[in-house]
Amino acid sequence: MTIDQPTCLLYLLTVGRDKELLLRVHGIDLTIERLTAWMTEETVQPLTVTRFGDEQTSTLLLNFRHVVGARLAPYSETRTGSF
């Protein structure tokens, strides 16, 4: 099964974790403004994502109330940087 290329990489820091979660986001063009609104409003958002090594997308329900840091990066097969 072939999946579409991710639209971006999303790095998240959540409450109680000392490492970020790296997700490849599909099907939505995320912006800093959108992430800021979700975090300010503490909303739950469904995102279509894959993790490196996954071959299929899945829907992740993400509670932005528990996100303390987030950043976006252009998609790259080799990007593995962290906070």
N, C-alpha and C positions, 0 to 999 in steps of 0.2 A: 504494500500500500504506500503510495506517495502522498506526502503531506506538503501543503504550501509552505514557503519560506516564512519564518517568523517575521513580524513587523518590527520587533525591537527586543532588547534584553532588559529585564526588570530585576534590579537588585533590591532586596527588602531586608531591613532589620526589624525584628519584632521583639516585643516585650519578653524579657526572660531569656533571650538567646544572645550569645556572644559572636555568632557568625551569621552572615547574611544568607538568604535564600536567593539563588539565581534561577530565574525562569525565562524561558523563551516564550514570548507572547505572540499569539496568532489572531488574525482577524479584526484587530482594533488598533487604531493609531493612537497610542497613549501620548499624553503631553504632561509636562510638569504641572500645568494648571489643573488638569483633570485629577492627577494624583493628589495635589494639594486640596482640592475640594473634597475628595473622598476621605482624606485624613481629617480635615476640619469637621466634616459632617459625621465622621465615624460610621460610614456606611459599609454594608456588606456588598461586594461586587463579584459577579461570576466572571472569570477570565478563562479563555481557552489557552492552554499552555502545554509546553513540553519541557522536560528536563533533559540535559545532555545525556545522550545514550538512549533516550526513549524514541520509539518509532511511531507512536500514535499520540494524538492530542488527547487531553482530558480537560474537563471543566473543574476549575478550582474555585471554591467559594472563599473569598478572602475578606476577613473582617479588618477593615482599615482602622478600627479603634485600637488595635494592637500593633499597628505599624508605627515605629518610632523614627524610621529613616527609610528613604526610598530614592533610587536614582535610575535614570534611563540611559541606555547606550544603544547605538546602532547595532543591528544584528551582525554577528561575525561568528563563523564556525570555530575560530580559535580563541575567542575572548574568554578568559577565565579569571580576570582580575577580581579583587574584592575590596571592601572598605578598609 
